[in-house]
């Protein structure tokens, strides 16, 4: 039996205990994963676990139930909201209908009433899951793919085979609207590994594509089509900076699909461009971004500009060649992967040369490609090549085994350079974020969105990097820093509680006291009194 998760939100702990006691959650197919005593805390939990159901009171401190429901509807549309309140007012009920709440339950409610409500909700959730997983529905999704002519145009576009002078006619004949002014190509990769035997990979692929259309198409004026076993999405943006919000939304989509189907979906996001024909290069970047799931993990969105900003300038359409394969392994592979790629490349280019002239040309092409790769990725060429002419002449004298050893050692060195560069980049982002907090912690509007906007990063990528580098979330770091400053002001000044609260970024002194007590185990007043005693 499918078990659904529930989050309880009420500022009266006794009410939560009553709800927990009145319902046999396990028998109904639910489990309570936690509770919060205000909307702010509830949102923190939602970001971590994304429950299926939120049961919330209306009147609560810091953020009431109506505002919480609005945020849930906007950021977590799959989560169901039930209001459990003592306010039998028409305006509240009308707003609940507007927010598409599942139920509006008045306190006090007996166990039979609550059980009936959750039984109905269980049936609805089961039906929604069944519709998404039903083989016949998935088959219909698959048959409802884009018309052939449009799909063929999009495929030809990302292959770079559309001539500029013919583009307007294609758009007109196939009734395709791509107005921009900015464009971005995304690759949605659905892994078939680890699937249950009863799930057809093709049907799962079709379902993921359909759900991507439902969640992303309208806002991003997106076009979807299938290409080389992946779903490709062409997004239209009003501003180039919107790619950060697009990345965050795709990241939430990946986690949603994993929760519904258990499917591992990775979204690669290419560079933003102004010209429709440049979507070919953006597609190459998006495929490259997907390959970085080896380093950054799957079931997430990966923006090529954030993880490899310099690499977006490289030609991106030669993925099938052995040399491109080697460069890919240098970026994301292990030593064994690079060794195999070196052997494949040398076997095709050097060993297959049938004349001295062909051998010289092959070595020249190799040196040129390596030099361009180092330049595009900020690897100091002088450290590895020295005088290019001398290097070329020296390589011509090497036996095949010696050339192989040289190329493998160089590949490993390049790999180490890129790894160090990524680490330095991550540390730089974190250092800038910490410095921004130190300068702006008194601003009550300071948030994760603010810092990511300042750095030009998506929330999902920045949050991953920040936690990896510091061991805590950005919100946790910001709260700790504010509390450290507050504790210092309590000891060093005689300022009143509300003044200190405002000076560290809290407009509501009551909420400041609540956070302070959670951090130090005592109220601000008691903290000041205790330190005055110790100094005396």
FENZI-V517154 format. One record per residue. RES is the residue in one small letter. SS is DSSP state (A for helix, B for strand, O for the rest). PSI is psi in radians with two decimals (* if undefined). D_FIRST is the distance of its C-alpha to the first C-alpha in Angstrom with 1 decimal. Layout:
res=RES ss=SS psi=PSI d_first=D_FIRST
res=RES ss=SS psi=PSI d_first=D_FIRST
//
This chain:
res=x ss=O psi=2.35 d_first=0.0
res=x ss=O psi=2.31 d_first=3.8
res=x ss=O psi=2.26 d_first=6.3
res=x ss=B psi=2.62 d_first=9.7
res=x ss=B psi=2.55 d_first=13.1
res=x ss=B psi=2.38 d_first=15.9
res=x ss=B psi=2.21 d_first=19.7
res=x ss=B psi=2.33 d_first=22.1
res=x ss=B psi=1.98 d_first=25.7
res=x ss=O psi=2.41 d_first=28.5
res=x ss=O psi=-0.10 d_first=31.9
res=x ss=O psi=1.90 d_first=31.8
res=x ss=A psi=-0.53 d_first=30.0
res=x ss=A psi=-0.64 d_first=30.2
res=x ss=A psi=-0.73 d_first=28.1
res=x ss=A psi=-0.74 d_first=25.3
res=x ss=A psi=-0.64 d_first=25.5
res=x ss=A psi=-0.78 d_first=25.4
res=x ss=A psi=-0.76 d_first=22.3
res=x ss=A psi=-0.66 d_first=20.5
res=x ss=A psi=-0.56 d_first=21.9
res=x ss=A psi=-0.37 d_first=21.3
res=x ss=O psi=2.37 d_first=17.5
res=x ss=O psi=1.48 d_first=14.9
res=x ss=A psi=-0.76 d_first=12.7
res=x ss=A psi=-0.74 d_first=10.2
res=x ss=A psi=-0.55 d_first=9.8
res=x ss=A psi=-0.18 d_first=9.6
res=x ss=O psi=0.43 d_first=6.9
res=x ss=B psi=2.79 d_first=10.0
res=x ss=B psi=2.35 d_first=12.3
res=x ss=B psi=2.05 d_first=16.1
res=x ss=B psi=-0.15 d_first=17.6
res=x ss=B psi=-3.14 d_first=21.1
res=x ss=B psi=2.75 d_first=23.7
res=x ss=B psi=2.64 d_first=27.1
res=x ss=O psi=0.18 d_first=30.2
res=x ss=O psi=2.90 d_first=31.4
res=x ss=A psi=-0.58 d_first=30.6
res=x ss=A psi=-0.83 d_first=32.2
res=x ss=A psi=-0.64 d_first=30.1
res=x ss=A psi=-0.71 d_first=27.0
res=x ss=A psi=-0.63 d_first=28.0
res=x ss=A psi=-0.76 d_first=28.6
res=x ss=A psi=-0.72 d_first=25.0
res=x ss=A psi=-0.69 d_first=23.7
res=x ss=A psi=-0.55 d_first=25.8
res=x ss=A psi=-0.78 d_first=24.2
res=x ss=A psi=-0.36 d_first=20.4
res=x ss=O psi=1.25 d_first=19.9
res=x ss=O psi=2.82 d_first=17.2
res=x ss=O psi=-0.57 d_first=15.2
res=x ss=B psi=2.43 d_first=16.9
res=x ss=B psi=2.13 d_first=20.4
res=x ss=B psi=2.06 d_first=21.7
res=x ss=B psi=2.54 d_first=25.5
res=x ss=O psi=2.98 d_first=28.7
res=x ss=O psi=-0.96 d_first=31.6
res=x ss=O psi=1.91 d_first=34.7
res=x ss=O psi=2.72 d_first=34.4
res=x ss=O psi=2.73 d_first=36.9
res=x ss=O psi=-0.79 d_first=37.3
res=x ss=O psi=2.09 d_first=34.8
res=x ss=O psi=3.06 d_first=33.7
res=x ss=A psi=-0.59 d_first=30.4
res=x ss=A psi=-0.80 d_first=31.9
res=x ss=A psi=-0.68 d_first=33.0
res=x ss=A psi=-0.77 d_first=29.7
res=x ss=A psi=-0.66 d_first=27.9
res=x ss=A psi=-0.76 d_first=30.5
res=x ss=A psi=-0.71 d_first=29.9
res=x ss=A psi=-0.78 d_first=26.1
res=x ss=A psi=-0.64 d_first=26.7
res=x ss=A psi=-0.77 d_first=29.2
res=x ss=A psi=-0.46 d_first=27.7
res=x ss=O psi=1.16 d_first=23.9
res=x ss=O psi=-0.35 d_first=23.5
res=x ss=O psi=-0.25 d_first=19.7
res=x ss=O psi=2.28 d_first=19.3
res=x ss=B psi=2.52 d_first=19.1
res=x ss=B psi=2.27 d_first=21.8
res=x ss=B psi=2.30 d_first=22.2
res=x ss=B psi=2.27 d_first=25.7
res=x ss=B psi=1.72 d_first=26.1
res=x ss=B psi=2.80 d_first=29.9
res=x ss=O psi=0.11 d_first=32.9
res=x ss=O psi=1.84 d_first=34.9
res=x ss=O psi=1.22 d_first=35.1
res=x ss=O psi=2.43 d_first=37.2
res=x ss=A psi=-0.74 d_first=37.4
res=x ss=A psi=-0.69 d_first=37.8
res=x ss=A psi=-0.81 d_first=34.7
res=x ss=A psi=-0.71 d_first=32.7
res=x ss=A psi=-0.73 d_first=34.3
res=x ss=A psi=-0.63 d_first=33.6
res=x ss=A psi=-0.71 d_first=29.9
res=x ss=A psi=-0.75 d_first=29.9
res=x ss=A psi=-0.65 d_first=31.7
res=x ss=O psi=0.07 d_first=29.2
res=x ss=O psi=0.68 d_first=26.4
res=x ss=O psi=2.55 d_first=24.7
res=x ss=O psi=-0.72 d_first=21.6
res=x ss=B psi=2.71 d_first=23.1
res=x ss=B psi=1.68 d_first=26.4
res=x ss=B psi=2.29 d_first=26.0
res=x ss=B psi=2.43 d_first=29.2
res=x ss=O psi=2.63 d_first=29.8
res=x ss=O psi=2.62 d_first=29.7
res=x ss=O psi=2.43 d_first=26.5
res=x ss=O psi=2.96 d_first=25.4
res=x ss=A psi=-0.62 d_first=22.0
res=x ss=A psi=-0.72 d_first=21.5
res=x ss=A psi=-0.79 d_first=22.3
res=x ss=A psi=-0.70 d_first=20.1
res=x ss=A psi=-0.71 d_first=17.1
res=x ss=A psi=-0.72 d_first=17.9
res=x ss=A psi=-0.84 d_first=18.2
res=x ss=A psi=-0.45 d_first=14.8
res=x ss=A psi=-0.76 d_first=13.2
res=x ss=A psi=-0.72 d_first=15.2
res=x ss=A psi=-0.67 d_first=14.4
res=x ss=A psi=-0.76 d_first=10.6
res=x ss=A psi=-0.72 d_first=11.6
res=x ss=A psi=-0.76 d_first=14.0
res=x ss=A psi=-0.74 d_first=12.0
res=x ss=A psi=-0.74 d_first=9.5
res=x ss=A psi=-0.73 d_first=12.8
res=x ss=A psi=-0.77 d_first=14.5
res=x ss=A psi=-0.74 d_first=12.1
res=x ss=A psi=-0.71 d_first=12.2
res=x ss=A psi=-0.63 d_first=16.0
res=x ss=A psi=-0.52 d_first=16.4
res=x ss=A psi=-0.22 d_first=14.7
res=x ss=O psi=2.28 d_first=16.0
res=x ss=A psi=-0.69 d_first=18.8
res=x ss=A psi=-0.68 d_first=21.2
res=x ss=A psi=-0.75 d_first=21.0
res=x ss=A psi=-0.65 d_first=21.6
res=x ss=A psi=-0.70 d_first=24.4
res=x ss=A psi=-0.70 d_first=26.0
res=x ss=A psi=-0.75 d_first=25.8
res=x ss=A psi=-0.70 d_first=27.6
res=x ss=A psi=-0.29 d_first=30.3
res=x ss=O psi=0.49 d_first=30.8
res=x ss=O psi=2.95 d_first=32.4
res=x ss=O psi=2.59 d_first=35.7
res=x ss=O psi=2.63 d_first=38.8
res=x ss=A psi=-0.80 d_first=40.6
res=x ss=A psi=-0.72 d_first=43.8
res=x ss=A psi=-0.78 d_first=42.2
res=x ss=A psi=-0.68 d_first=40.0
res=x ss=A psi=-0.68 d_first=43.1
res=x ss=A psi=-0.83 d_first=45.0
res=x ss=A psi=-0.72 d_first=42.5
res=x ss=A psi=-0.78 d_first=42.4
res=x ss=A psi=-0.62 d_first=46.2
res=x ss=A psi=-0.85 d_first=46.3
res=x ss=A psi=-0.24 d_first=44.3
res=x ss=O psi=-0.11 d_first=46.4
res=x ss=O psi=0.47 d_first=49.5
res=x ss=O psi=0.26 d_first=51.1
res=x ss=O psi=2.18 d_first=51.7
res=x ss=O psi=2.40 d_first=55.4
res=x ss=A psi=-0.71 d_first=56.1
res=x ss=A psi=-0.35 d_first=58.5
res=x ss=A psi=-0.17 d_first=56.0
res=x ss=A psi=-0.86 d_first=53.1
res=x ss=A psi=-0.66 d_first=54.1
res=x ss=A psi=-0.73 d_first=54.4
res=x ss=A psi=-0.83 d_first=51.0
res=x ss=A psi=-0.68 d_first=49.3
res=x ss=A psi=-0.82 d_first=51.2
res=x ss=A psi=-0.67 d_first=50.7
res=x ss=O psi=0.12 d_first=47.0
res=x ss=O psi=0.87 d_first=46.5
res=x ss=O psi=2.23 d_first=45.0
res=x ss=O psi=1.94 d_first=45.4
res=x ss=O psi=1.61 d_first=45.5
res=x ss=O psi=-0.37 d_first=47.5
res=x ss=O psi=-2.35 d_first=46.4
res=x ss=O psi=-0.16 d_first=48.6
res=x ss=B psi=2.65 d_first=46.5
res=x ss=B psi=2.72 d_first=44.1
res=x ss=B psi=2.42 d_first=41.5
res=x ss=B psi=2.38 d_first=39.7
res=x ss=B psi=2.49 d_first=36.1
res=x ss=B psi=2.12 d_first=34.3
res=x ss=B psi=1.86 d_first=30.5
res=x ss=B psi=2.11 d_first=29.5
res=x ss=B psi=2.03 d_first=26.1
res=x ss=O psi=2.42 d_first=25.7
res=x ss=O psi=-0.03 d_first=24.5
res=x ss=O psi=2.47 d_first=24.2
res=x ss=O psi=0.16 d_first=21.0
res=x ss=O psi=2.65 d_first=19.1
res=x ss=O psi=2.62 d_first=16.8
res=x ss=O psi=-0.45 d_first=18.9
res=x ss=O psi=-0.18 d_first=17.1
res=x ss=O psi=2.13 d_first=18.0
res=x ss=O psi=2.11 d_first=21.6
res=x ss=A psi=-0.63 d_first=23.5
res=x ss=A psi=-0.69 d_first=25.7
res=x ss=A psi=-0.65 d_first=23.0
res=x ss=A psi=-0.76 d_first=21.4
res=x ss=A psi=-0.78 d_first=24.9
res=x ss=A psi=-0.68 d_first=25.5
res=x ss=A psi=-0.75 d_first=22.4
res=x ss=A psi=-0.74 d_first=23.5
res=x ss=A psi=-0.74 d_first=26.9
res=x ss=A psi=-0.77 d_first=25.9
res=x ss=A psi=-0.58 d_first=24.0
res=x ss=A psi=-0.71 d_first=27.0
res=x ss=A psi=-0.75 d_first=29.2
res=x ss=A psi=-0.64 d_first=27.3
res=x ss=A psi=-0.43 d_first=27.4
res=x ss=A psi=-0.38 d_first=30.7
res=x ss=A psi=-0.84 d_first=33.0
res=x ss=A psi=-0.89 d_first=34.5
res=x ss=A psi=-0.68 d_first=35.4
res=x ss=A psi=0.21 d_first=36.8
res=x ss=O psi=0.87 d_first=38.3
res=x ss=O psi=2.68 d_first=36.7
res=x ss=B psi=2.38 d_first=37.1
res=x ss=B psi=2.52 d_first=34.5
res=x ss=B psi=2.85 d_first=35.2
res=x ss=B psi=2.41 d_first=34.2
res=x ss=B psi=2.15 d_first=36.6
res=x ss=O psi=0.75 d_first=36.6
res=x ss=O psi=0.06 d_first=32.9
res=x ss=B psi=2.87 d_first=32.1
res=x ss=B psi=2.28 d_first=31.8
res=x ss=B psi=2.35 d_first=35.0
res=x ss=B psi=2.22 d_first=35.3
res=x ss=B psi=1.96 d_first=38.7
res=x ss=B psi=2.60 d_first=38.7
res=x ss=B psi=2.32 d_first=41.6
res=x ss=B psi=2.59 d_first=42.6
res=x ss=O psi=-0.58 d_first=45.2
res=x ss=O psi=2.59 d_first=46.1
res=x ss=A psi=-0.59 d_first=45.8
res=x ss=A psi=-0.25 d_first=44.4
res=x ss=A psi=-0.18 d_first=41.2
res=x ss=A psi=-0.46 d_first=39.9
res=x ss=A psi=-0.78 d_first=38.6
res=x ss=A psi=-0.65 d_first=36.4
res=x ss=A psi=-0.73 d_first=35.3
res=x ss=A psi=-0.78 d_first=34.3
res=x ss=A psi=-0.72 d_first=32.3
res=x ss=A psi=-0.68 d_first=30.4
res=x ss=A psi=-0.61 d_first=29.7
res=x ss=A psi=-0.75 d_first=28.4
res=x ss=A psi=-0.64 d_first=25.9
res=x ss=A psi=-0.74 d_first=24.9
res=x ss=A psi=-0.76 d_first=24.3
res=x ss=A psi=-0.61 d_first=22.0
res=x ss=A psi=-0.82 d_first=20.1
res=x ss=A psi=-0.66 d_first=19.6
res=x ss=A psi=-0.64 d_first=18.5
res=x ss=A psi=-0.65 d_first=15.8
res=x ss=A psi=-0.83 d_first=14.5
res=x ss=A psi=-0.28 d_first=15.2
res=x ss=O psi=0.22 d_first=16.0
res=x ss=O psi=2.51 d_first=19.4
res=x ss=O psi=1.89 d_first=22.6
res=x ss=B psi=2.27 d_first=25.0
res=x ss=B psi=2.30 d_first=28.6
res=x ss=B psi=2.07 d_first=31.0
res=x ss=B psi=2.32 d_first=34.7
res=x ss=B psi=2.10 d_first=37.1
res=x ss=B psi=-3.07 d_first=40.7
res=x ss=B psi=2.67 d_first=43.9
res=x ss=B psi=2.42 d_first=44.8
res=x ss=B psi=2.85 d_first=47.8
res=x ss=O psi=-0.57 d_first=50.0
res=x ss=O psi=2.31 d_first=51.0
res=x ss=A psi=-0.65 d_first=48.6
res=x ss=A psi=-0.36 d_first=50.1
res=x ss=A psi=-0.07 d_first=49.2
res=x ss=A psi=-0.35 d_first=45.5
res=x ss=A psi=-0.81 d_first=46.2
res=x ss=A psi=-0.67 d_first=46.9
res=x ss=A psi=-0.66 d_first=43.9
res=x ss=A psi=-0.77 d_first=41.7
res=x ss=A psi=-0.71 d_first=43.1
res=x ss=A psi=-0.72 d_first=42.4
res=x ss=A psi=-0.74 d_first=38.8
res=x ss=A psi=-0.70 d_first=38.3
res=x ss=A psi=-0.72 d_first=40.1
res=x ss=A psi=-0.74 d_first=37.7
res=x ss=A psi=-0.66 d_first=34.7
res=x ss=A psi=-0.35 d_first=36.4
res=x ss=O psi=0.01 d_first=36.5
res=x ss=A psi=-0.37 d_first=32.8
res=x ss=A psi=-0.62 d_first=34.1
res=x ss=A psi=-0.69 d_first=35.8
res=x ss=A psi=-0.06 d_first=33.6
res=x ss=O psi=2.66 d_first=30.1
res=x ss=O psi=-2.96 d_first=27.8
res=x ss=O psi=0.80 d_first=25.2
res=x ss=O psi=2.95 d_first=28.0
res=x ss=B psi=2.42 d_first=31.1
res=x ss=B psi=2.07 d_first=34.5
res=x ss=B psi=2.07 d_first=37.7
res=x ss=A psi=-0.56 d_first=40.7
res=x ss=A psi=-0.55 d_first=43.2
res=x ss=A psi=-0.65 d_first=41.5
res=x ss=A psi=-0.46 d_first=41.1
res=x ss=O psi=1.16 d_first=44.2
res=x ss=A psi=-0.53 d_first=46.5
res=x ss=A psi=-0.50 d_first=49.5
res=x ss=A psi=-0.23 d_first=47.8
res=x ss=A psi=-0.16 d_first=47.2
res=x ss=A psi=-0.16 d_first=50.9
res=x ss=O psi=2.69 d_first=50.7
res=x ss=O psi=2.39 d_first=50.7
res=x ss=O psi=0.32 d_first=47.1
res=x ss=O psi=0.24 d_first=47.4
res=x ss=O psi=0.71 d_first=48.5
res=x ss=O psi=-0.40 d_first=45.2
res=x ss=O psi=-0.26 d_first=45.9
res=x ss=O psi=2.69 d_first=49.2
res=x ss=A psi=-0.61 d_first=49.5
res=x ss=A psi=-0.72 d_first=51.1
res=x ss=A psi=-0.63 d_first=48.3
res=x ss=A psi=-0.73 d_first=45.9
res=x ss=A psi=-0.78 d_first=48.0
res=x ss=A psi=-0.64 d_first=48.0
res=x ss=A psi=-0.73 d_first=44.2
res=x ss=A psi=-0.57 d_first=43.9
res=x ss=A psi=-0.63 d_first=46.5
res=x ss=A psi=-0.80 d_first=44.2
res=x ss=A psi=-0.02 d_first=40.8
res=x ss=O psi=-3.10 d_first=41.3
res=x ss=O psi=3.09 d_first=42.3
res=x ss=A psi=-0.72 d_first=45.7
res=x ss=A psi=-0.65 d_first=44.6
res=x ss=A psi=-0.74 d_first=43.4
res=x ss=A psi=-0.65 d_first=46.7
res=x ss=A psi=-0.78 d_first=48.6
res=x ss=A psi=-0.69 d_first=47.0
res=x ss=A psi=-0.67 d_first=47.7
res=x ss=A psi=-0.78 d_first=51.3
res=x ss=A psi=-0.72 d_first=51.9
res=x ss=A psi=-0.72 d_first=50.4
res=x ss=A psi=-0.86 d_first=52.6
res=x ss=A psi=-0.64 d_first=55.8
res=x ss=A psi=-0.58 d_first=55.3
res=x ss=A psi=-0.65 d_first=55.2
res=x ss=A psi=-0.92 d_first=57.9
res=x ss=O psi=-0.93 d_first=60.3
res=x ss=O psi=-0.44 d_first=60.3
res=x ss=O psi=-0.07 d_first=60.5
res=x ss=O psi=2.28 d_first=63.7
res=x ss=O psi=-0.01 d_first=66.6
res=x ss=O psi=2.84 d_first=69.4
res=x ss=A psi=-0.63 d_first=70.5
res=x ss=A psi=-0.77 d_first=70.3
res=x ss=A psi=-0.66 d_first=66.6
res=x ss=A psi=-0.78 d_first=65.9
res=x ss=A psi=-0.74 d_first=67.5
res=x ss=A psi=-0.73 d_first=65.6
res=x ss=A psi=-0.75 d_first=62.3
res=x ss=A psi=-0.69 d_first=63.1
res=x ss=A psi=-0.75 d_first=64.3
res=x ss=A psi=-0.66 d_first=61.1
res=x ss=A psi=-0.82 d_first=59.1
res=x ss=A psi=-0.77 d_first=61.1
res=x ss=A psi=-0.75 d_first=60.9
res=x ss=A psi=-0.73 d_first=57.1
res=x ss=A psi=-0.68 d_first=56.7
res=x ss=A psi=-0.76 d_first=59.1
res=x ss=A psi=-0.70 d_first=57.2
res=x ss=A psi=-0.78 d_first=53.8
res=x ss=A psi=-0.68 d_first=55.3
res=x ss=A psi=-0.76 d_first=56.9
res=x ss=A psi=-0.35 d_first=53.7
res=x ss=O psi=0.31 d_first=51.7
res=x ss=O psi=0.56 d_first=54.4
res=x ss=O psi=2.20 d_first=55.2
res=x ss=O psi=1.86 d_first=58.9
res=x ss=A psi=-0.64 d_first=60.6
res=x ss=A psi=-0.54 d_first=63.8
res=x ss=A psi=-0.49 d_first=62.1
res=x ss=A psi=-0.42 d_first=61.0
res=x ss=A psi=-0.56 d_first=63.5
res=x ss=O psi=-2.33 d_first=66.8
res=x ss=O psi=2.03 d_first=69.3
res=x ss=A psi=-0.65 d_first=67.4
res=x ss=A psi=-0.76 d_first=70.5
res=x ss=A psi=-0.69 d_first=71.0
res=x ss=A psi=-0.81 d_first=67.3
res=x ss=A psi=-0.82 d_first=67.5
res=x ss=A psi=-0.65 d_first=70.6
res=x ss=A psi=-0.69 d_first=69.2
res=x ss=A psi=-0.55 d_first=66.1
res=x ss=A psi=-0.43 d_first=68.3
res=x ss=O psi=-0.19 d_first=69.9
res=x ss=O psi=2.49 d_first=66.6
res=x ss=O psi=2.90 d_first=65.6
res=x ss=A psi=-0.77 d_first=62.1
res=x ss=A psi=-0.67 d_first=60.7
res=x ss=A psi=-0.69 d_first=62.3
res=x ss=A psi=-0.68 d_first=61.0
res=x ss=A psi=-0.80 d_first=57.5
res=x ss=A psi=-0.75 d_first=57.7
res=x ss=A psi=-0.81 d_first=59.0
res=x ss=A psi=-0.66 d_first=56.3
res=x ss=A psi=-0.78 d_first=53.5
res=x ss=A psi=-0.69 d_first=55.0
res=x ss=A psi=-0.70 d_first=55.4
res=x ss=A psi=-0.76 d_first=51.8
res=x ss=A psi=-0.67 d_first=50.5
res=x ss=A psi=-0.76 d_first=52.9
res=x ss=A psi=-0.74 d_first=51.7
res=x ss=A psi=-0.79 d_first=48.1
res=x ss=A psi=-0.64 d_first=49.0
res=x ss=A psi=-0.78 d_first=50.9
res=x ss=A psi=-0.70 d_first=47.9
res=x ss=A psi=-0.77 d_first=45.6
res=x ss=A psi=-0.68 d_first=48.1
res=x ss=A psi=-0.71 d_first=48.5
res=x ss=A psi=-0.68 d_first=44.8
res=x ss=A psi=-0.75 d_first=44.9
res=x ss=A psi=-0.68 d_first=48.0
res=x ss=A psi=-0.77 d_first=46.5
res=x ss=A psi=-0.80 d_first=43.4
res=x ss=A psi=-0.60 d_first=45.7
res=x ss=A psi=-0.76 d_first=47.9
res=x ss=A psi=-0.79 d_first=45.0
res=x ss=A psi=-0.75 d_first=44.0
res=x ss=A psi=-0.71 d_first=47.6
res=x ss=A psi=-0.68 d_first=48.2
res=x ss=A psi=-0.74 d_first=45.2
res=x ss=A psi=-0.71 d_first=46.4
res=x ss=A psi=-0.66 d_first=49.9
res=x ss=A psi=-0.69 d_first=48.6
res=x ss=A psi=-0.77 d_first=46.8
res=x ss=A psi=-0.55 d_first=50.1
res=x ss=A psi=-0.40 d_first=52.0
res=x ss=A psi=0.23 d_first=49.6
res=x ss=O psi=-0.39 d_first=47.6
res=x ss=O psi=-0.20 d_first=49.5
res=x ss=O psi=1.99 d_first=48.2
res=x ss=O psi=-0.31 d_first=45.4
res=x ss=O psi=-0.04 d_first=44.0
res=x ss=O psi=2.28 d_first=43.6
res=x ss=O psi=3.12 d_first=40.0
res=x ss=A psi=-0.72 d_first=38.1
res=x ss=A psi=-0.70 d_first=38.9
res=x ss=A psi=-0.87 d_first=42.6
res=x ss=A psi=-0.75 d_first=43.0
res=x ss=A psi=-0.64 d_first=41.1
res=x ss=A psi=-0.67 d_first=43.4
res=x ss=A psi=-0.69 d_first=46.4
res=x ss=A psi=-0.25 d_first=45.4
res=x ss=O psi=0.59 d_first=44.3
res=x ss=O psi=2.74 d_first=40.9
res=x ss=O psi=2.66 d_first=37.3
res=x ss=A psi=-0.72 d_first=35.2
res=x ss=A psi=-0.81 d_first=32.6
res=x ss=A psi=-0.80 d_first=35.4
res=x ss=A psi=-0.75 d_first=37.5
res=x ss=A psi=-0.72 d_first=34.6
res=x ss=A psi=-0.83 d_first=33.7
res=x ss=A psi=-0.76 d_first=37.4
res=x ss=A psi=-0.78 d_first=38.2
res=x ss=A psi=-0.64 d_first=35.5
res=x ss=A psi=-0.67 d_first=36.5
res=x ss=A psi=-0.58 d_first=40.1
res=x ss=A psi=-0.33 d_first=39.9
res=x ss=O psi=0.08 d_first=36.7
res=x ss=O psi=2.84 d_first=35.8
res=x ss=O psi=2.84 d_first=34.7
res=x ss=A psi=-0.75 d_first=37.5
res=x ss=A psi=-0.71 d_first=36.5
res=x ss=A psi=-0.72 d_first=36.6
res=x ss=A psi=-0.79 d_first=40.0
res=x ss=A psi=-0.78 d_first=41.4
res=x ss=A psi=-0.80 d_first=40.4
res=x ss=A psi=-0.73 d_first=41.9
res=x ss=A psi=-0.74 d_first=45.1
res=x ss=A psi=-0.70 d_first=45.5
res=x ss=A psi=-0.63 d_first=45.0
res=x ss=A psi=-0.75 d_first=47.6
res=x ss=A psi=-0.66 d_first=50.1
res=x ss=A psi=-0.76 d_first=49.4
res=x ss=A psi=-0.63 d_first=50.0
res=x ss=A psi=-0.76 d_first=53.2
res=x ss=A psi=-0.59 d_first=54.5
res=x ss=A psi=-0.62 d_first=53.8
res=x ss=A psi=-0.68 d_first=56.0
res=x ss=A psi=-0.27 d_first=58.7
res=x ss=O psi=3.00 d_first=59.2
res=x ss=O psi=0.29 d_first=59.5
res=x ss=O psi=2.57 d_first=57.5
res=x ss=O psi=2.86 d_first=55.4
res=x ss=A psi=-0.76 d_first=51.6
res=x ss=A psi=-0.52 d_first=51.2
res=x ss=A psi=-0.77 d_first=53.7
res=x ss=A psi=-0.72 d_first=51.9
res=x ss=A psi=-0.83 d_first=48.6
res=x ss=A psi=-0.62 d_first=50.0
res=x ss=A psi=-0.30 d_first=51.8
res=x ss=O psi=0.28 d_first=48.6
res=x ss=O psi=0.31 d_first=46.6
res=x ss=O psi=1.99 d_first=45.1
res=x ss=O psi=-0.49 d_first=46.3
res=x ss=O psi=1.89 d_first=44.6
res=x ss=A psi=-0.51 d_first=46.2
res=x ss=A psi=-0.74 d_first=43.6
res=x ss=A psi=-0.64 d_first=40.8
res=x ss=A psi=-0.81 d_first=43.2
res=x ss=A psi=-0.68 d_first=43.6
res=x ss=A psi=-0.80 d_first=39.8
res=x ss=A psi=-0.70 d_first=39.4
res=x ss=A psi=-0.77 d_first=42.5
res=x ss=A psi=-0.64 d_first=41.3
res=x ss=A psi=-0.55 d_first=37.9
res=x ss=A psi=-0.73 d_first=40.0
res=x ss=A psi=-0.09 d_first=42.8
res=x ss=O psi=0.19 d_first=41.5
res=x ss=O psi=2.81 d_first=44.3
res=x ss=O psi=2.80 d_first=45.7
res=x ss=A psi=-0.70 d_first=48.3
res=x ss=A psi=-0.80 d_first=51.0
res=x ss=A psi=-0.65 d_first=50.3
res=x ss=A psi=-0.78 d_first=50.1
res=x ss=A psi=-0.74 d_first=53.6
res=x ss=A psi=-0.77 d_first=55.0
res=x ss=A psi=-0.72 d_first=53.8
res=x ss=A psi=-0.52 d_first=55.4
res=x ss=A psi=-0.68 d_first=58.6
res=x ss=A psi=-0.77 d_first=58.9
res=x ss=A psi=-0.59 d_first=58.4
res=x ss=A psi=-0.54 d_first=61.1
res=x ss=O psi=* d_first=63.4
//
